[in-house]
């Protein structure tokens, strides 16, 4: 299991975790989906810092 904060970040910058690999108190399908959305937005916010054209 990977311990994450509220933004789906473990202790390694630029890495995000969600769903079954994340250490969260509830293991439900909707929780995994919501964590996936949080991880995706957090990763997008992280990448915006690098001024990458998309």
CHARMM-style PDB file with segment names, atoms N, HN, CA, C and O in Angstrom:
ATOM      1  N   UNK     1       0.823  -1.186   0.000  1.00  0.00      PROA
ATOM      2  CA  UNK     1       0.000   0.000   0.000  1.00  0.00      PROA
ATOM      3  C   UNK     1       0.869   1.252   0.000  1.00  0.00      PROA
ATOM      4  O   UNK     1       1.974   1.255   0.541  1.00  0.00      PROA
ATOM      5  N   UNK     2       0.361   2.297  -0.605  1.00  0.00      PROA
ATOM      6  HN  UNK     2      -0.537   2.294  -1.044  1.00  0.00      PROA
ATOM      7  CA  UNK     2       1.048   3.576  -0.688  1.00  0.00      PROA
ATOM      8  C   UNK     2       0.284   4.581   0.161  1.00  0.00      PROA
ATOM      9  O   UNK     2      -0.909   4.791  -0.055  1.00  0.00      PROA
ATOM     10  N   UNK     3       0.953   5.204   1.123  1.00  0.00      PROA
ATOM     11  HN  UNK     3       1.922   5.033   1.299  1.00  0.00      PROA
ATOM     12  CA  UNK     3       0.312   6.240   1.930  1.00  0.00      PROA
ATOM     13  C   UNK     3       0.283   7.539   1.133  1.00  0.00      PROA
ATOM     14  O   UNK     3       1.298   7.964   0.579  1.00  0.00      PROA
ATOM     15  N   UNK     4      -0.900   8.169   1.080  1.00  0.00      PROA
ATOM     16  HN  UNK     4      -1.725   7.824   1.529  1.00  0.00      PROA
ATOM     17  CA  UNK     4      -1.075   9.396   0.307  1.00  0.00      PROA
ATOM     18  C   UNK     4      -1.716  10.479   1.172  1.00  0.00      PROA
ATOM     19  O   UNK     4      -2.317  10.203   2.210  1.00  0.00      PROA
ATOM     20  N   UNK     5      -1.565  11.733   0.704  1.00  0.00      PROA
ATOM     21  HN  UNK     5      -1.076  11.958  -0.139  1.00  0.00      PROA
ATOM     22  CA  UNK     5      -2.256  12.833   1.371  1.00  0.00      PROA
ATOM     23  C   UNK     5      -3.580  13.100   0.651  1.00  0.00      PROA
ATOM     24  O   UNK     5      -3.980  12.308  -0.202  1.00  0.00      PROA
ATOM     25  N   UNK     6      -4.260  14.191   0.978  1.00  0.00      PROA
ATOM     26  HN  UNK     6      -3.934  14.833   1.671  1.00  0.00      PROA
ATOM     27  CA  UNK     6      -5.568  14.499   0.392  1.00  0.00      PROA
ATOM     28  C   UNK     6      -5.498  14.816  -1.102  1.00  0.00      PROA
ATOM     29  O   UNK     6      -6.525  14.804  -1.781  1.00  0.00      PROA
ATOM     30  N   UNK     7      -4.301  15.098  -1.622  1.00  0.00      PROA
ATOM     31  HN  UNK     7      -3.467  15.107  -1.070  1.00  0.00      PROA
ATOM     32  CA  UNK     7      -4.142  15.386  -3.046  1.00  0.00      PROA
ATOM     33  C   UNK     7      -3.640  14.164  -3.810  1.00  0.00      PROA
ATOM     34  O   UNK     7      -3.204  14.286  -4.954  1.00  0.00      PROA
ATOM     35  N   UNK     8      -3.699  12.980  -3.182  1.00  0.00      PROA
ATOM     36  HN  UNK     8      -4.054  12.881  -2.252  1.00  0.00      PROA
ATOM     37  CA  UNK     8      -3.267  11.712  -3.774  1.00  0.00      PROA
ATOM     38  C   UNK     8      -1.763  11.638  -3.993  1.00  0.00      PROA
ATOM     39  O   UNK     8      -1.295  10.874  -4.838  1.00  0.00      PROA
ATOM     40  N   UNK     9      -0.999  12.432  -3.232  1.00  0.00      PROA
ATOM     41  HN  UNK     9      -1.379  13.052  -2.546  1.00  0.00      PROA
ATOM     42  CA  UNK     9       0.457  12.446  -3.364  1.00  0.00      PROA
ATOM     43  C   UNK     9       1.102  11.582  -2.280  1.00  0.00      PROA
ATOM     44  O   UNK     9       0.779  11.728  -1.101  1.00  0.00      PROA
ATOM     45  N   UNK    10       2.011  10.682  -2.668  1.00  0.00      PROA
ATOM     46  HN  UNK    10       2.274  10.563  -3.625  1.00  0.00      PROA
ATOM     47  CA  UNK    10       2.832  10.017  -1.657  1.00  0.00      PROA
ATOM     48  C   UNK    10       3.999  10.946  -1.312  1.00  0.00      PROA
ATOM     49  O   UNK    10       3.889  12.155  -1.519  1.00  0.00      PROA
ATOM     50  N   UNK    11       5.091  10.427  -0.802  1.00  0.00      PROA
ATOM     51  HN  UNK    11       5.180   9.446  -0.634  1.00  0.00      PROA
ATOM     52  CA  UNK    11       6.222  11.286  -0.419  1.00  0.00      PROA
ATOM     53  C   UNK    11       7.208  11.536  -1.564  1.00  0.00      PROA
ATOM     54  O   UNK    11       8.312  12.020  -1.316  1.00  0.00      PROA
ATOM     55  N   UNK    12       6.843  11.223  -2.795  1.00  0.00      PROA
ATOM     56  HN  UNK    12       5.946  10.829  -2.997  1.00  0.00      PROA
ATOM     57  CA  UNK    12       7.707  11.436  -3.965  1.00  0.00      PROA
ATOM     58  C   UNK    12       7.043  12.462  -4.888  1.00  0.00      PROA
ATOM     59  O   UNK    12       5.961  12.190  -5.408  1.00  0.00      PROA
ATOM     60  N   UNK    13       7.656  13.635  -5.110  1.00  0.00      PROA
ATOM     61  HN  UNK    13       8.535  13.856  -4.688  1.00  0.00      PROA
ATOM     62  CA  UNK    13       7.064  14.653  -5.970  1.00  0.00      PROA
ATOM     63  C   UNK    13       6.822  14.144  -7.394  1.00  0.00      PROA
ATOM     64  O   UNK    13       7.668  13.464  -7.975  1.00  0.00      PROA
ATOM     65  N   UNK    14       5.658  14.485  -7.942  1.00  0.00      PROA
ATOM     66  HN  UNK    14       4.971  15.038  -7.470  1.00  0.00      PROA
ATOM     67  CA  UNK    14       5.332  14.100  -9.305  1.00  0.00      PROA
ATOM     68  C   UNK    14       4.715  12.730  -9.446  1.00  0.00      PROA
ATOM     69  O   UNK    14       4.368  12.326 -10.556  1.00  0.00      PROA
ATOM     70  N   UNK    15       4.569  12.003  -8.357  1.00  0.00      PROA
ATOM     71  HN  UNK    15       4.851  12.330  -7.455  1.00  0.00      PROA
ATOM     72  CA  UNK    15       3.949  10.677  -8.370  1.00  0.00      PROA
ATOM     73  C   UNK    15       2.604  10.786  -7.661  1.00  0.00      PROA
ATOM     74  O   UNK    15       2.482  11.490  -6.658  1.00  0.00      PROA
ATOM     75  N   UNK    16       1.601  10.092  -8.179  1.00  0.00      PROA
ATOM     76  HN  UNK    16       1.700   9.520  -8.994  1.00  0.00      PROA
ATOM     77  CA  UNK    16       0.263  10.132  -7.603  1.00  0.00      PROA
ATOM     78  C   UNK    16      -0.275   8.706  -7.528  1.00  0.00      PROA
ATOM     79  O   UNK    16       0.059   7.868  -8.365  1.00  0.00      PROA
ATOM     80  N   UNK    17      -1.100   8.435  -6.533  1.00  0.00      PROA
ATOM     81  HN  UNK    17      -1.370   9.116  -5.852  1.00  0.00      PROA
ATOM     82  CA  UNK    17      -1.644   7.093  -6.351  1.00  0.00      PROA
ATOM     83  C   UNK    17      -3.144   7.180  -6.107  1.00  0.00      PROA
ATOM     84  O   UNK    17      -3.636   8.163  -5.553  1.00  0.00      PROA
ATOM     85  N   UNK    18      -3.864   6.147  -6.522  1.00  0.00      PROA
ATOM     86  HN  UNK    18      -3.465   5.348  -6.972  1.00  0.00      PROA
ATOM     87  CA  UNK    18      -5.309   6.114  -6.334  1.00  0.00      PROA
ATOM     88  C   UNK    18      -5.806   4.676  -6.320  1.00  0.00      PROA
ATOM     89  O   UNK    18      -5.127   3.757  -6.778  1.00  0.00      PROA
ATOM     90  N   UNK    19      -6.990   4.510  -5.792  1.00  0.00      PROA
ATOM     91  HN  UNK    19      -7.541   5.256  -5.420  1.00  0.00      PROA
ATOM     92  CA  UNK    19      -7.661   3.211  -5.838  1.00  0.00      PROA
ATOM     93  C   UNK    19      -7.062   2.169  -4.915  1.00  0.00      PROA
ATOM     94  O   UNK    19      -6.729   2.457  -3.765  1.00  0.00      PROA
ATOM     95  N   UNK    20      -6.928   0.967  -5.423  1.00  0.00      PROA
ATOM     96  HN  UNK    20      -7.198   0.733  -6.357  1.00  0.00      PROA
ATOM     97  CA  UNK    20      -6.527  -0.167  -4.599  1.00  0.00      PROA
ATOM     98  C   UNK    20      -5.099  -0.079  -4.065  1.00  0.00      PROA
ATOM     99  O   UNK    20      -4.791  -0.719  -3.060  1.00  0.00      PROA
ATOM    100  N   UNK    21      -4.220   0.688  -4.701  1.00  0.00      PROA
ATOM    101  HN  UNK    21      -4.470   1.208  -5.517  1.00  0.00      PROA
ATOM    102  CA  UNK    21      -2.846   0.793  -4.213  1.00  0.00      PROA
ATOM    103  C   UNK    21      -2.699   1.843  -3.115  1.00  0.00      PROA
ATOM    104  O   UNK    21      -1.698   1.860  -2.399  1.00  0.00      PROA
ATOM    105  N   UNK    22      -3.696   2.718  -2.984  1.00  0.00      PROA
ATOM    106  HN  UNK    22      -4.509   2.705  -3.566  1.00  0.00      PROA
ATOM    107  CA  UNK    22      -3.632   3.777  -1.980  1.00  0.00      PROA
ATOM    108  C   UNK    22      -4.139   3.260  -0.638  1.00  0.00      PROA
ATOM    109  O   UNK    22      -5.101   2.494  -0.573  1.00  0.00      PROA
ATOM    110  N   UNK    23      -3.480   3.690   0.419  1.00  0.00      PROA
ATOM    111  HN  UNK    23      -2.699   4.312   0.367  1.00  0.00      PROA
ATOM    112  CA  UNK    23      -3.864   3.291   1.766  1.00  0.00      PROA
ATOM    113  C   UNK    23      -4.915   4.269   2.276  1.00  0.00      PROA
ATOM    114  O   UNK    23      -4.582   5.317   2.829  1.00  0.00      PROA
ATOM    115  N   UNK    24      -6.174   3.925   2.090  1.00  0.00      PROA
ATOM    116  HN  UNK    24      -6.445   3.073   1.641  1.00  0.00      PROA
ATOM    117  CA  UNK    24      -7.290   4.761   2.521  1.00  0.00      PROA
ATOM    118  C   UNK    24      -8.196   3.941   3.433  1.00  0.00      PROA
ATOM    119  O   UNK    24      -8.224   2.715   3.327  1.00  0.00      PROA
ATOM    120  N   UNK    25      -8.937   4.595   4.325  1.00  0.00      PROA
ATOM    121  HN  UNK    25      -8.915   5.591   4.411  1.00  0.00      PROA
ATOM    122  CA  UNK    25      -9.761   3.846   5.266  1.00  0.00      PROA
ATOM    123  C   UNK    25     -10.905   3.069   4.614  1.00  0.00      PROA
ATOM    124  O   UNK    25     -11.319   2.043   5.154  1.00  0.00      PROA
ATOM    125  N   UNK    26     -11.427   3.522   3.478  1.00  0.00      PROA
ATOM    126  HN  UNK    26     -11.091   4.355   3.040  1.00  0.00      PROA
ATOM    127  CA  UNK    26     -12.546   2.837   2.832  1.00  0.00      PROA
ATOM    128  C   UNK    26     -12.120   2.327   1.469  1.00  0.00      PROA
ATOM    129  O   UNK    26     -11.504   3.060   0.695  1.00  0.00      PROA
ATOM    130  N   UNK    27     -12.435   1.101   1.176  1.00  0.00      PROA
ATOM    131  HN  UNK    27     -12.935   0.506   1.806  1.00  0.00      PROA
ATOM    132  CA  UNK    27     -12.080   0.493  -0.113  1.00  0.00      PROA
ATOM    133  C   UNK    27     -13.370   0.209  -0.888  1.00  0.00      PROA
ATOM    134  O   UNK    27     -13.818  -0.935  -0.967  1.00  0.00      PROA
ATOM    135  N   UNK    28     -13.946   1.240  -1.446  1.00  0.00      PROA
ATOM    136  HN  UNK    28     -13.582   2.169  -1.382  1.00  0.00      PROA
ATOM    137  CA  UNK    28     -15.176   1.116  -2.220  1.00  0.00      PROA
ATOM    138  C   UNK    28     -14.909   1.606  -3.633  1.00  0.00      PROA
ATOM    139  O   UNK    28     -13.996   2.401  -3.861  1.00  0.00      PROA
ATOM    140  N   UNK    29     -15.700   1.134  -4.572  1.00  0.00      PROA
ATOM    141  HN  UNK    29     -16.441   0.489  -4.387  1.00  0.00      PROA
ATOM    142  CA  UNK    29     -15.507   1.519  -5.972  1.00  0.00      PROA
ATOM    143  C   UNK    29     -15.595   3.023  -6.147  1.00  0.00      PROA
ATOM    144  O   UNK    29     -14.770   3.596  -6.859  1.00  0.00      PROA
ATOM    145  N   UNK    30     -16.548   3.677  -5.535  1.00  0.00      PROA
ATOM    146  HN  UNK    30     -17.218   3.212  -4.957  1.00  0.00      PROA
ATOM    147  CA  UNK    30     -16.704   5.114  -5.703  1.00  0.00      PROA
ATOM    148  C   UNK    30     -15.520   5.867  -5.105  1.00  0.00      PROA
ATOM    149  O   UNK    30     -15.147   6.926  -5.609  1.00  0.00      PROA
ATOM    150  N   UNK    31     -14.932   5.344  -4.053  1.00  0.00      PROA
ATOM    151  HN  UNK    31     -15.235   4.483  -3.643  1.00  0.00      PROA
ATOM    152  CA  UNK    31     -13.757   5.964  -3.454  1.00  0.00      PROA
ATOM    153  C   UNK    31     -12.589   5.901  -4.429  1.00  0.00      PROA
ATOM    154  O   UNK    31     -11.865   6.882  -4.602  1.00  0.00      PROA
ATOM    155  N   UNK    32     -12.405   4.753  -5.063  1.00  0.00      PROA
ATOM    156  HN  UNK    32     -12.993   3.956  -4.923  1.00  0.00      PROA
ATOM    157  CA  UNK    32     -11.323   4.608  -6.043  1.00  0.00      PROA
ATOM    158  C   UNK    32     -11.493   5.555  -7.214  1.00  0.00      PROA
ATOM    159  O   UNK    32     -10.521   6.140  -7.692  1.00  0.00      PROA
ATOM    160  N   UNK    33     -12.724   5.708  -7.679  1.00  0.00      PROA
ATOM    161  HN  UNK    33     -13.514   5.232  -7.290  1.00  0.00      PROA
ATOM    162  CA  UNK    33     -12.993   6.621  -8.794  1.00  0.00      PROA
ATOM    163  C   UNK    33     -12.700   8.059  -8.385  1.00  0.00      PROA
ATOM    164  O   UNK    33     -12.059   8.801  -9.129  1.00  0.00      PROA
ATOM    165  N   UNK    34     -13.165   8.453  -7.208  1.00  0.00      PROA
ATOM    166  HN  UNK    34     -13.686   7.850  -6.603  1.00  0.00      PROA
ATOM    167  CA  UNK    34     -12.931   9.836  -6.772  1.00  0.00      PROA
ATOM    168  C   UNK    34     -11.443  10.101  -6.562  1.00  0.00      PROA
ATOM    169  O   UNK    34     -10.964  11.190  -6.879  1.00  0.00      PROA
ATOM    170  N   UNK    35     -10.715   9.137  -6.040  1.00  0.00      PROA
ATOM    171  HN  UNK    35     -11.104   8.253  -5.783  1.00  0.00      PROA
ATOM    172  CA  UNK    35      -9.267   9.312  -5.869  1.00  0.00      PROA
ATOM    173  C   UNK    35      -8.570   9.409  -7.220  1.00  0.00      PROA
ATOM    174  O   UNK    35      -7.583  10.132  -7.356  1.00  0.00      PROA
ATOM    175  N   UNK    36      -9.072   8.690  -8.217  1.00  0.00      PROA
ATOM    176  HN  UNK    36      -9.873   8.103  -8.107  1.00  0.00      PROA
ATOM    177  CA  UNK    36      -8.502   8.784  -9.556  1.00  0.00      PROA
ATOM    178  C   UNK    36      -8.672  10.183 -10.134  1.00  0.00      PROA
ATOM    179  O   UNK    36      -7.760  10.714 -10.767  1.00  0.00      PROA
ATOM    180  N   UNK    37      -9.836  10.773  -9.918  1.00  0.00      PROA
ATOM    181  HN  UNK    37     -10.578  10.342  -9.404  1.00  0.00      PROA
ATOM    182  CA  UNK    37     -10.085  12.142 -10.385  1.00  0.00      PROA
ATOM    183  C   UNK    37      -9.165  13.120  -9.664  1.00  0.00      PROA
ATOM    184  O   UNK    37      -8.586  14.007 -10.292  1.00  0.00      PROA
ATOM    185  N   UNK    38      -9.028  12.962  -8.353  1.00  0.00      PROA
ATOM    186  HN  UNK    38      -9.498  12.242  -7.843  1.00  0.00      PROA
ATOM    187  CA  UNK    38      -8.144  13.837  -7.571  1.00  0.00      PROA
ATOM    188  C   UNK    38      -6.709  13.693  -8.057  1.00  0.00      PROA
ATOM    189  O   UNK    38      -6.014  14.693  -8.238  1.00  0.00      PROA
ATOM    190  N   UNK    39      -6.257  12.459  -8.272  1.00  0.00      PROA
ATOM    191  HN  UNK    39      -6.821  11.647  -8.125  1.00  0.00      PROA
ATOM    192  CA  UNK    39      -4.887  12.223  -8.736  1.00  0.00      PROA
ATOM    193  C   UNK    39      -4.663  12.850 -10.112  1.00  0.00      PROA
ATOM    194  O   UNK    39      -3.610  13.433 -10.366  1.00  0.00      PROA
ATOM    195  N   UNK    40      -5.651  12.730 -10.998  1.00  0.00      PROA
ATOM    196  HN  UNK    40      -6.507  12.256 -10.792  1.00  0.00      PROA
ATOM    197  CA  UNK    40      -5.509  13.299 -12.335  1.00  0.00      PROA
ATOM    198  C   UNK    40      -5.397  14.818 -12.279  1.00  0.00      PROA
ATOM    199  O   UNK    40      -4.538  15.396 -12.944  1.00  0.00      PROA
ATOM    200  N   UNK    41      -6.248  15.470 -11.501  1.00  0.00      PROA
ATOM    201  HN  UNK    41      -6.946  15.000 -10.961  1.00  0.00      PROA
ATOM    202  CA  UNK    41      -6.171  16.920 -11.378  1.00  0.00      PROA
ATOM    203  C   UNK    41      -4.893  17.363 -10.676  1.00  0.00      PROA
ATOM    204  O   UNK    41      -4.304  18.378 -11.046  1.00  0.00      PROA
ATOM    205  N   UNK    42      -4.460  16.616  -9.673  1.00  0.00      PROA
ATOM    206  HN  UNK    42      -4.938  15.791  -9.372  1.00  0.00      PROA
ATOM    207  CA  UNK    42      -3.213  16.948  -8.975  1.00  0.00      PROA
ATOM    208  C   UNK    42      -2.020  16.816  -9.913  1.00  0.00      PROA
ATOM    209  O   UNK    42      -1.122  17.659  -9.893  1.00  0.00      PROA
ATOM    210  N   UNK    43      -1.999  15.768 -10.734  1.00  0.00      PROA
ATOM    211  HN  UNK    43      -2.728  15.083 -10.750  1.00  0.00      PROA
ATOM    212  CA  UNK    43      -0.915  15.584 -11.697  1.00  0.00      PROA
ATOM    213  C   UNK    43      -0.924  16.712 -12.725  1.00  0.00      PROA
ATOM    214  O   UNK    43       0.136  17.213 -13.102  1.00  0.00      PROA
ATOM    215  N   UNK    44      -2.107  17.116 -13.181  1.00  0.00      PROA
ATOM    216  HN  UNK    44      -2.968  16.710 -12.876  1.00  0.00      PROA
ATOM    217  CA  UNK    44      -2.222  18.216 -14.138  1.00  0.00      PROA
ATOM    218  C   UNK    44      -1.686  19.512 -13.524  1.00  0.00      PROA
ATOM    219  O   UNK    44      -0.943  20.245 -14.177  1.00  0.00      PROA
ATOM    220  N   UNK    45      -2.059  19.796 -12.275  1.00  0.00      PROA
ATOM    221  HN  UNK    45      -2.662  19.201 -11.745  1.00  0.00      PROA
ATOM    222  CA  UNK    45      -1.547  20.986 -11.590  1.00  0.00      PROA
ATOM    223  C   UNK    45      -0.036  20.940 -11.459  1.00  0.00      PROA
ATOM    224  O   UNK    45       0.627  21.965 -11.622  1.00  0.00      PROA
ATOM    225  N   UNK    46       0.521  19.775 -11.169  1.00  0.00      PROA
ATOM    226  HN  UNK    46      -0.017  18.942 -11.037  1.00  0.00      PROA
ATOM    227  CA  UNK    46       1.968  19.614 -11.045  1.00  0.00      PROA
ATOM    228  C   UNK    46       2.652  19.902 -12.388  1.00  0.00      PROA
ATOM    229  O   UNK    46       3.652  20.619 -12.432  1.00  0.00      PROA
ATOM    230  N   UNK    47       2.121  19.352 -13.469  1.00  0.00      PROA
ATOM    231  HN  UNK    47       1.308  18.770 -13.433  1.00  0.00      PROA
ATOM    232  CA  UNK    47       2.730  19.529 -14.790  1.00  0.00      PROA
ATOM    233  C   UNK    47       2.620  20.961 -15.293  1.00  0.00      PROA
ATOM    234  O   UNK    47       3.466  21.396 -16.074  1.00  0.00      PROA
ATOM    235  N   UNK    48       1.607  21.703 -14.871  1.00  0.00      PROA
ATOM    236  HN  UNK    48       0.920  21.350 -14.236  1.00  0.00      PROA
ATOM    237  CA  UNK    48       1.461  23.101 -15.289  1.00  0.00      PROA
ATOM    238  C   UNK    48       2.649  23.940 -14.835  1.00  0.00      PROA
ATOM    239  O   UNK    48       2.952  24.958 -15.458  1.00  0.00      PROA
ATOM    240  N   UNK    49       3.324  23.538 -13.770  1.00  0.00      PROA
ATOM    241  HN  UNK    49       3.078  22.711 -13.264  1.00  0.00      PROA
ATOM    242  CA  UNK    49       4.484  24.273 -13.266  1.00  0.00      PROA
ATOM    243  C   UNK    49       5.639  24.279 -14.270  1.00  0.00      PROA
ATOM    244  O   UNK    49       6.504  25.153 -14.208  1.00  0.00      PROA
ATOM    245  N   UNK    50       5.662  23.320 -15.190  1.00  0.00      PROA
ATOM    246  HN  UNK    50       4.959  22.610 -15.240  1.00  0.00      PROA
ATOM    247  CA  UNK    50       6.752  23.163 -16.137  1.00  0.00      PROA
ATOM    248  C   UNK    50       6.474  23.830 -17.480  1.00  0.00      PROA
ATOM    249  O   UNK    50       7.274  23.706 -18.407  1.00  0.00      PROA
ATOM    250  N   UNK    51       5.350  24.536 -17.596  1.00  0.00      PROA
ATOM    251  HN  UNK    51       4.700  24.637 -16.843  1.00  0.00      PROA
ATOM    252  CA  UNK    51       4.992  25.246 -18.829  1.00  0.00      PROA
ATOM    253  C   UNK    51       5.047  24.345 -20.057  1.00  0.00      PROA
ATOM    254  O   UNK    51       5.549  24.745 -21.107  1.00  0.00      PROA
ATOM    255  N   UNK    52       4.535  23.143 -19.922  1.00  0.00      PROA
ATOM    256  HN  UNK    52       4.127  22.818 -19.069  1.00  0.00      PROA
ATOM    257  CA  UNK    52       4.493  22.187 -21.021  1.00  0.00      PROA
ATOM    258  C   UNK    52       3.315  22.551 -21.933  1.00  0.00      PROA
ATOM    259  O   UNK    52       2.193  22.749 -21.466  1.00  0.00      PROA
ATOM    260  N   UNK    53       3.588  22.635 -23.236  1.00  0.00      PROA
ATOM    261  HN  UNK    53       4.499  22.474 -23.615  1.00  0.00      PROA
ATOM    262  CA  UNK    53       2.509  22.918 -24.172  1.00  0.00      PROA
ATOM    263  C   UNK    53       1.722  21.655 -24.442  1.00  0.00      PROA
ATOM    264  O   UNK    53       2.294  20.583 -24.641  1.00  0.00      PROA
ATOM    265  N   UNK    54       0.415  21.785 -24.449  1.00  0.00      PROA
ATOM    266  HN  UNK    54      -0.050  22.655 -24.288  1.00  0.00      PROA
ATOM    267  CA  UNK    54      -0.460  20.649 -24.705  1.00  0.00      PROA
ATOM    268  C   UNK    54      -1.587  21.039 -25.616  1.00  0.00      PROA
ATOM    269  OT1 UNK    54      -2.432  20.205 -25.944  1.00  0.00      PROA
TER     270      UNK     54
END
